Amino acid sequence: MEVLHNLINVISGFLYQPYIVPLFLFATGIWFTVRTKCIQFRLFKEACSAISEKPEQKDGISSFGALMVSTASRVGTGNIIGVSTAICLGGPGAIFWMWITALLGGASAFVEATLAQIYKKNDKDGTFKGGPAFYMEQALGQRWLGVIFSVIIILIYALGYNLLASYNLQSTFEVFSFYSNATPYVIGAILMVLFGIIVIGGAKRLVKVTEYLVPLMGLIYVLVSIIVLVINIKAIPAMFGMIFRSAFDFKSIFGGFSGSCIMWGIKRGLYSNEAGMGSAPNAAAKADISHPAKQGLVQMLSVFIDTLLICTASAFMYLISGVEPSAEMAGAAYVQASMKAALGGFGPVFLSIAMSLFAFTTLIGNYSYCEGCLEFILKRDAKKWELVTFRIVATIIVFVGAIASAGLVWDLADMLQGLAVVINVPVIVIIGGTAIKCLNDYTKQKKEGKKPVFKASDIGLDDTKLECWK
């Protein structure tokens, strides 16, 4: 296991060189921000109104439903424990760089989600399926690349992120007196059973569960953070000063870039909002809407909900508590200490409840990406025994995560998400012009007072090669 962990660290260390994953994310975010004419700000109001888009068919998945599936994956334990590791290992300035990755990543998220909608296909249950693997095959003509990407997505979500979500949840219970060596096994078993029940229900049940749980848990979490800020209102200026001093301490940053606030802001920002990774487009493709750009705008919002709202709420609660972050406290320890300082005895209890909801929706949101990728690899619908086997393995992984080691699960997740970025980002840069044409078609129809309806031929695509948008 130590040999495997060392190999993961070597690959991860290479990927997070300043000129690879960080450059890919920042350069692409800037590029698409310019090409979409600052869509994150220009069409923010439009994105908010697009959430209410009703499905075109009675049994179709709504724009909001697809948003909640992707948000379930994005808004999870990374918003709580991930923010803690970013602050403890990179300093308070990591939060600023998480904000930057989200603001720039919003444009990238729009492009990849819009492409997923354009190149989506009909699914066997009457809904749709799609994602980066599909646009790699259809737009680039490179099915082999789509297969490799599908394998990586399955490894990220069924393995890496779900191991991490399960581990992060059980680690928050360490402060309680009942915690013992058996506790991770108990929590892992409970999670495994609940996860298995939901997964067997299929995609539509996944959507229904996330539509209710995600908004509820997010709202409660933000409200509690506001209460904490109000209680400690006099400390807010000092908190912002701490964030910005650390964010622009360039002597410290360039003295050790791999451990700097910029790098940790990028790593945890990417883990949190996933913009540019090519994961959320798998959910975006499922939406039954009249124009691909609508779902692109909605998915752009998910990045902001995740990082600018939920992650910021976490960071503010930790930093305003007065608890000094340190490398030794990275993870649940710093979170628990901060919450106790901010909310007294209620803090650790609230955190455990919040983490239980966050972890559960993260697990099912993550898994929702995997079956479509499996069928893409097989080039056919998965047989019943294949799906059952796949679901059983995914369920066992949830249990294993609860008893795994922290270093291994975090490093594995970092490595896998870095691999996804270096494959997906060049692809969306190459074919992103199609998404820009789609956006222009959308805004043109809006200016004409029409309800935007998309036809592939209107932007020069050969609709005989697409299953949808004839």
N, C-alpha and C positions, 0 to 999 in steps of 0.2 A: 504493500500500500504506500509505503514511503517513496518507493521508486516512481510510482504513478503520480504521486503528489508533486515530486520534484520535476517530472516531465511537464505536468500542467503549469507549474510556475515558470518554466523556461519558455513555453509557448506563449503564455500570458504576458510575460515580460517583454517578449518581442512585439506582440500585437499592440501593447500600450506604449511603445516608443512614441515620442511627440509627433513624428511624421507618418504614423500609420492611423490607428483608430482616432486619436484626437484630431488630427488634420482632416481625416475623412469626414468626421461629423461637423466640425466647424466650417470647413470649406463648402461642404454640400449645403448646410443650413444657410450660409451667406448667399450662395449661388441661387438657390431657389427662393430666398427672400427677395432678391433683386428681380428674378424672372417673373415672380408672381406679384411684383410691385407691393411688397410688404403685406401679403395676404393676412398674416396673423393679426394685424392692426386694422387694415382697410376693410376686411370683411368679417370682423369679429362679431358684430351685431347680426349679420346674415347667418353666421354659423350657429348662433344661439337660436335663431328662429327655425333653422333647418332641423333641429332636434325633433320637432313636432311632426315631421313628415310621416304620413301614414303609408303603410305598405300598399303597393299597387294591387296585390291580390289579397283576398280575405285571410288566407292562412299564412301569408308571407311574414318574414321577420322584419320588424320596423327598423327605421334608422336609429331610434332610441335603443331598441333591443340589441342591435349590433354594437352600438356605443357602449352599452353596459357590459357586454361580454369582454370587449377589449379593455374597458376600464376596470373590470374585475381582475384582469391579469395585471394591469398597470398599478392600480391602487391596491396595495397589499402590504406584506410584511416589510418590503423595501422602504415604504414610506415611514416606518417606525424604526426598525432595527437598522435598515440601510442608511438612514439619515444619521443615526448614532455613530456608525462606523466611519462615515464621511467626516463628521466633526471631530471625533476622537483621533483619527489617523491623519487627517488632512488639515484640521483646524477649522474654526468657524467660517473662514473665507470659502470653504468648499460649498457652502450654501449659495453664495453668490454665483459661483460657476455652474451650479445646478440650475439656477434661474436662467443663465445664458444658454445652456444646452436646451432648455425647454423653449425659450423664445425663438431661437434659431431652428430648433427641431420641429416646431409647429409647421413650418413651410415644407420640410422634408416629409412629415407625416401626411400632409395634404396630398403631396404628389404620389407617394406610394399607395395610399388608400384609394385615390382616384384611378390609378392604373389597375389596381385589383378589381375595381368595379367594372372597368372597361373590358377586361379580359376574363371576367367570371364565366362560369359554366353552370348549367342546370344540375341540381343534385337529385338523387333518387327519391328524396322525401318531399319533393315539390318546392324546396328552397333553392338556394344557390351555393356554390363553393368557388373558391379562388384564393389568390394570394401571390406572392412573389414567384413561386415555382411556375404558376400558370403564365404570368407575363414573361418570364424567362423563356418558356417554351414557345409561346405564340408570337411575342413581339421580337424576340431575339433569334428564335429558331434554335435554341440551345436546350433541349430537354435534359441532357446530361447535367447541366448546371442546376436545373430545377430539382433534379433528383438529389444532388449533393446538398443543396440548400434545404430540402425537405428533411433529409437525415439530420442536419444540424438543428433545425427547428424542433424536431422530436426529441433530440438529445437535450436541448435547452429547457424545454417545457415539461416533458414527461420525466426527465431526469434532473438536470441542474436546478431549475427554479423550484420544482416541487420538493426536491430534497431540502432546499434552502427554506422554503416556506414552513415545512414541517419542523425542521430544526429550530428556526426562529421562534415558532410558537412555544415549543416545550421549554426553550431557554428562559422565557419570561416568567416561568413558574419557580425558578430557582430561589427566589427571595422568600418563598413561603415555607413555613415550618414543616408542612407535610411532604415537601420535596425530598425524594430519596433516589437511590440508584434505579429503583423500579419505575419512577415517575415517567421518564421518557418512553418506556415501553407501553405504559398505560395510555399516555396521550397519543402515541403513535397508533395504537390499536383502535382507539376511538375515532381518530381522524380517518384511518384506513376504512373502517366500516361505513362512516358517513359519506366519504368520497365514493366508495364503491356503489352505494345506493343511488347517488345522483348520476354517476357516469352511465350506469345501466339504462337510465331514462332517456339518454340520447340528447341531441343538440337542442331540441325545442325545450326540454326540461331545464337544460343548462341556462338557456336564455331567460326563462321564467324565474328561476331562482335568483339570477344576478339582477334582473330588473327590480326586484324588491329589496334585496340585501344591500347592494352597492350604494344606492342613494341614501338609505337609512343610516348605514354605518358611517358614511362620509359626512353627513350632516351632523350627527351626534359628535363625531370627533372634532370637527371644526368649531362647533359651539363650545365644547369644553376648552379648546385652545383659546378662544376669545375670552372666556371667563378668566382663565389664567392670566392673560395679558392685561385685562382690566384690573385684576387684583394687584398686579405688579406694574401698573402703568408708568410709575416714575422711573423704572429701570429700562424702559423701551429705548430711549436715546442711546444709552450706554451699550445696549445689545446691538443696535445697528452699527455703532462705532466699532465694536469688536468684529463684526462681520466684514466691514469694508477695509479696516486696517489689515486684517489677515488676507483678504482677497487680493490686495495690491502690494503685499510685501514681496516684491519681485526678487530681492536679494535672497530671501529664503526659498522662494519658488524655484529659481533657476540653480540654486545650490544643490537641490536634490529633487528633480522634477518628478521622478517616479512616486515619491511620497508627498508631493505638494498638494495644496488645496485645489489647484486646477485639475490634477489627475484624479483625485478622489471625487471631485465634483463631477467630472466626466463619467467615471466608472459608476458612481451611484445614481447620477442623473440618468444614464443610459439604462441601468437596471430598473430604475423607477418608471421612466416614461417611454422607453423603448423606441423613440423616434429614430428612424433610419435603419433599424434592425430588420424590418420586414416581417414583424410578428403580427402587429395589429391589422395589417391588410387582410390577413386570413379571416378575421372577424368582419372587417368592413365589406368584404365581397358578399357576405350573406344577406346584406340589407336589400330589400325589395323597394327600389326607389325609381323615380322618373329620370334622374340625371346623375351620373357618377360624381360630378363635382359636389353635389350635396353631401354625399357621404365623406368625401375628402375634407369638407369643412367641419363636419361633425367629429371626425377622428382627430382633426387638429385641436378641437376643444378638449379632447380626452387628455392630451399632453398637458394642457394648462391646468385642468382639474387635478391631475396627478401631482405635478411638480410645484406649480405656483400656488396651489391651494393646500393640498394634503401634506406634502413634504414641508412646505413653509410652516404650516400649523405645528408639525412635529418639532422642527428646528427652533421655533420661537419658544415653545414650551420648555425645551431642554435648556436653551441658552439663558432664558430669563430666570431660571430656577436658582442660579448662583452656584450650581455644582460645577466644579472645574473638570473639563474633559481630559482624558489621558488615554494613551494607547492600551493600558492595562484594563480600562473600563469599556473598551470598544464593544458595542453590541448591546445586549439586554441589560448588562450591569449599569451602564450609564443612563439608559432609559429609565430603569426602575428607580435609581437614585434621584434623578431629576424630577420624576413624577411624584415621588414621595415628598421631596422638598417643596414642590409647587402645590400639591393637593393633600398633603398629609397621608393618613392611612388609606384614604380613598384612592390615591394615585395608583399604587400597584394593582389594586382590584380592578379599577377602570381599565388599566393597560391590558391586563389579562383578558378581560371581556372584549376589548377592542381588537386585540391580537387574534382572538379566536375567530371573530367575524372576518377580519382581514385575511387571515390565513386560509380560511375555508373558501372564500370567494376567489382568492388567488389560485388555489389548487384547481378548482373547477374551471376557472377562466383560462388557466394555462393549458389544461387538458383539451379544451375545446379546439385548440389549434392543431392538435396532433392527428386526429383520424383522417382529416382531409389530406394531410401530407402523406400519410400511410397509403391512401388510395392513389395518390399521384405517383408514388414510387412503384406501386403494383401495376399501374396503368389500367385499373379496373376497380369495380366495387369490391371491397374486402368481403370475403366469405364470413359467415356467421362465426365459425370456429376461430378464424383469424382475429376478428374483432374481440371476441370473448377472451382469447389469449392475451391480446394487446392490453385490454382493460384490466385483466388480472395482474399483469406485470406492472402496469402503471399504478395500480392500487398498492401492490407490495412496496413499490418505491416510496410511497407516502410514509409507510411505516419505517422503512430503513432511514429516511431522513431524520426522524425524531431521535435516533440513536447514533447518528453519524457525528464526526468531529467538525467543529466550526471552520477551521482553516481549510479543510478539503472542500466542503460544500460551497464556501464563498469563492475560492480560487477556481473551482470548476465552472461555476456560473459566470465569472468574469471572463474566463477563456472562451467559453462557448458563445457568449454574446459578442465578443470581439470578432470571432470567426464569421458570425452572421453579418456584422457590419461590413467587413472587407469584401463580402460577396454581394450583398444587396446594394450598397451605396453606388458602386460603379455602374450597376445595371440601371438604377433609376436616373443617374446622370445621363446615360446614353439614350434612354427612351423617354426621359422626362418631358421632352417637347410635346408628346402626345397629351400628357396631363395639362400642360399649359394651354394647348389648343382647346381642350375640353373646358377649362376654366373660362377662356375667352368666349366660347360658345354659350356658356352659362350666363355670364355677365351681360352678353349681348341680348339674350332673350329677356333677362330681367329688365334691362333698360327699355325694351320694347313693350313692357307691361305684360309679358306672357308668363305662364307657369313653365319654367324650363323643362323641356322634354328632349332627350338625347337620341340622336340617330348617328351611328358610327360613320356613315357616309358623309355626314355634314362636316366632319373634320378631316376628310380624305382617307379614312380607313376602309379597307375592303371588308364589308360586312358579311361576305360569304365565308370568311375565315373565322368569324366570331359566332358564338352560340346565342348571344344576346345583342340587343341594340340594333336590330335589323331596321 
